[in-house]
Amino acid sequence: MSPTGSPMQLHLCTWLEVETYLQRSQGIIMPIGSTEQHGPTGLIGTDAICAEVIAKGVGEATEALVGPTINVGMALHHTEFPGSMSLRPSTLLLVIRDYLVSLARAGFRQFFFINGHGGNVATLKAAFSETYATIADLNLPEADQTRCRLNNWYMNSQVYQLAKELYGNREGSHATPSEVAVTQFVYPEAIKDAPLNPEVASGHPIYGAANFRQHYPDGRMGSDPSLATPEHGRSLYEAAVESIAKDYQKFLGTQ
């Protein structure tokens, strides 16, 4: 299994192909990430890259349709670092709701989000509630069968355990070696090298962007991404796809 497989992607389908797909499944996988700094060696697109490649792998493994990646998430606290982009929570909520309502009109009922960014979690859960209410108000057929599920790829037990085995307490919680390793596996030509201070901040609460940069001056949160390798990234990718494919199939059976 590799990131160069050929999953069924919504933007590469015709409407006729989607109509045919809906005759056998009402499920769709939605990757979501962020466009934000990931320390001196992490790509700004890390969260979206990880979510997208893992979603494609899960789609390939389960023959599921994969929707377009939501690349910009809720990352307001990173915006003191150049290149970081963010939607406000209220904006992201409406984007997700409108995406899902559009798909629900076509007959999709099971929306499985593979998420790569912790800052999206609260807004995603709120957006699911908005979506349920909106679809009910529209009186769409089988509206009560609409289901949304959030799967944070980095929190799946196989992935979490492997990251701990590889990196121990040097995994940290942002610009982690595990997520950097996945991007190195996907884009080996874009591997970055920069000096890292052996002293890295951790444990500070997250408030606004200026406060975040004050406490985490190089963008890392307790992590040592110098430990990442493309080989680790392959192992983490394979563990994520195997674990999440099972979660998706279980989700499809939820009533």
PyMOL commands that set and color helices and strands:
alter all, ss='L'
color gray80, all
select helices_A, chain A and resi 10-12+15-22+46-62+76-78+89-106+118-137+143-145+153-155+157-170+177-186+188-190+209-215+225-227+230-252
alter helices_A, ss='H'
color red, helices_A
select strands_A, chain A and resi 8-9+27-32+65-66+110-115+147-152
alter strands_A, ss='S'
color yellow, strands_A
deselect
rebuild
show_as cartoon
